[in-house]
Amino acid sequence: MEYVVVRRVERAKVMITSTREPLAEVALACGSADRPHLNRRFRDIVGVSPGQWRRSNACPPESNSHRNESRTITPRDRASAEIGRRVFA
């Protein structure tokens, strides 16, 4: 069972340093029951909390480019938006 916990913490370390997802989301994505559960296991294995890990291993701004990338709006997107306005108006 220890192997599984270590693998989950390793996955959490990758997610914490490469994304800006909230720690609660990281915990769920890594198989922890909730954020406090991840905190306990993370601190046991790494020696610091996930928040401290994130602050000391901050991800560079360009790693979050998927949130800032511009997207071309297609005619289909416009049609979908128009349908949505009609339905909810």
C-alpha positions as a Markdown table, in Angstrom:
| # | Residue | x | y | z |
|---|---|---|---|---|
| 1 | Met | 0.0 | 0.0 | 0.0 |
| 2 | Glu | 2.9 | 2.4 | 0.7 |
| 3 | Tyr | 3.9 | 2.1 | -3.0 |
| 4 | Val | 0.5 | 3.5 | -4.0 |
| 5 | Val | 0.7 | 6.4 | -1.6 |
| 6 | Val | 4.2 | 7.3 | -2.8 |
| 7 | Arg | 3.1 | 7.2 | -6.4 |
| 8 | Arg | 0.1 | 9.5 | -5.6 |
| 9 | Val | 2.4 | 12.0 | -3.9 |
| 10 | Glu | 4.8 | 11.9 | -6.8 |
| 11 | Arg | 1.9 | 12.6 | -9.2 |
| 12 | Ala | 0.8 | 15.4 | -6.9 |
| 13 | Lys | 4.3 | 17.0 | -6.9 |
| 14 | Val | 4.1 | 17.1 | -10.7 |
| 15 | Met | 0.7 | 18.6 | -10.8 |
| 16 | Ile | 1.5 | 21.1 | -8.1 |
| 17 | Thr | 4.6 | 22.4 | -9.9 |
| 18 | Ser | 3.1 | 22.3 | -13.5 |
| 19 | Thr | -0.4 | 23.7 | -12.9 |
| 20 | Arg | -2.2 | 26.3 | -10.9 |
| 21 | Glu | -5.0 | 24.0 | -10.0 |
| 22 | Pro | -6.3 | 24.3 | -6.5 |
| 23 | Leu | -4.8 | 21.8 | -4.1 |
| 24 | Ala | -8.2 | 20.3 | -3.5 |
| 25 | Glu | -8.5 | 19.5 | -7.2 |
| 26 | Val | -4.9 | 18.1 | -7.3 |
| 27 | Ala | -5.8 | 15.9 | -4.3 |
| 28 | Leu | -8.8 | 14.4 | -6.0 |
| 29 | Ala | -7.0 | 14.0 | -9.3 |
| 30 | Cys | -4.2 | 12.0 | -7.5 |
| 31 | Gly | -6.6 | 9.7 | -5.7 |
| 32 | Ser | -6.7 | 11.3 | -2.3 |
| 33 | Ala | -10.0 | 11.5 | -0.5 |
| 34 | Asp | -9.7 | 15.3 | 0.1 |
| 35 | Arg | -7.1 | 18.0 | 0.5 |
| 36 | Pro | -6.3 | 17.3 | 4.2 |
| 37 | His | -5.7 | 13.6 | 3.3 |
| 38 | Leu | -3.2 | 14.7 | 0.6 |
| 39 | Asn | -1.6 | 17.2 | 3.1 |
| 40 | Arg | -0.9 | 14.5 | 5.7 |
| 41 | Arg | 0.5 | 12.0 | 3.2 |
| 42 | Phe | 2.5 | 14.6 | 1.3 |
| 43 | Arg | 4.0 | 16.0 | 4.5 |
| 44 | Asp | 4.9 | 12.4 | 5.7 |
| 45 | Ile | 6.7 | 11.6 | 2.5 |
| 46 | Val | 8.2 | 15.0 | 1.3 |
| 47 | Gly | 8.6 | 16.7 | 4.6 |
| 48 | Val | 6.7 | 19.9 | 3.8 |
| 49 | Ser | 3.1 | 20.7 | 3.0 |
| 50 | Pro | 1.8 | 20.9 | -0.6 |
| 51 | Gly | 1.4 | 24.6 | -0.3 |
| 52 | Gln | 5.0 | 25.1 | 0.9 |
| 53 | Trp | 6.1 | 22.8 | -2.0 |
| 54 | Arg | 4.2 | 24.9 | -4.5 |
| 55 | Arg | 5.7 | 28.2 | -3.2 |
| 56 | Ser | 9.2 | 26.8 | -3.2 |
| 57 | Asn | 8.8 | 25.2 | -6.7 |
| 58 | Ala | 6.7 | 27.8 | -8.3 |
| 59 | Cys | 5.7 | 27.1 | -11.9 |
| 60 | Pro | 6.8 | 29.6 | -14.5 |
| 61 | Pro | 4.1 | 31.7 | -16.1 |
| 62 | Glu | 4.4 | 30.1 | -19.6 |
| 63 | Ser | 3.4 | 26.7 | -18.2 |
| 64 | Asn | -0.2 | 28.0 | -17.8 |
| 65 | Ser | -0.4 | 29.3 | -21.4 |
| 66 | His | -3.4 | 27.0 | -22.0 |
| 67 | Arg | -5.5 | 29.4 | -19.9 |
| 68 | Asn | -4.3 | 32.5 | -21.8 |
| 69 | Glu | -4.1 | 31.3 | -25.3 |
| 70 | Ser | -6.3 | 33.1 | -27.8 |
| 71 | Arg | -8.8 | 31.1 | -29.7 |
| 72 | Thr | -10.4 | 31.9 | -33.1 |
| 73 | Ile | -14.2 | 32.1 | -32.9 |
| 74 | Thr | -15.7 | 30.1 | -35.7 |
| 75 | Pro | -19.2 | 30.5 | -37.2 |
| 76 | Arg | -20.3 | 27.4 | -35.4 |
| 77 | Asp | -19.2 | 29.0 | -32.1 |
| 78 | Arg | -21.3 | 32.0 | -32.9 |
| 79 | Ala | -24.3 | 29.9 | -33.8 |
| 80 | Ser | -24.0 | 27.9 | -30.6 |
| 81 | Ala | -23.8 | 31.1 | -28.6 |
| 82 | Glu | -26.9 | 32.5 | -30.4 |
| 83 | Ile | -28.9 | 29.3 | -29.7 |
| 84 | Gly | -27.9 | 29.6 | -26.0 |
| 85 | Arg | -29.1 | 33.2 | -25.9 |
| 86 | Arg | -32.5 | 32.2 | -27.4 |
| 87 | Val | -33.0 | 29.3 | -25.1 |
| 88 | Phe | -32.1 | 31.1 | -21.9 |
| 89 | Ala | -33.6 | 34.5 | -22.8 |
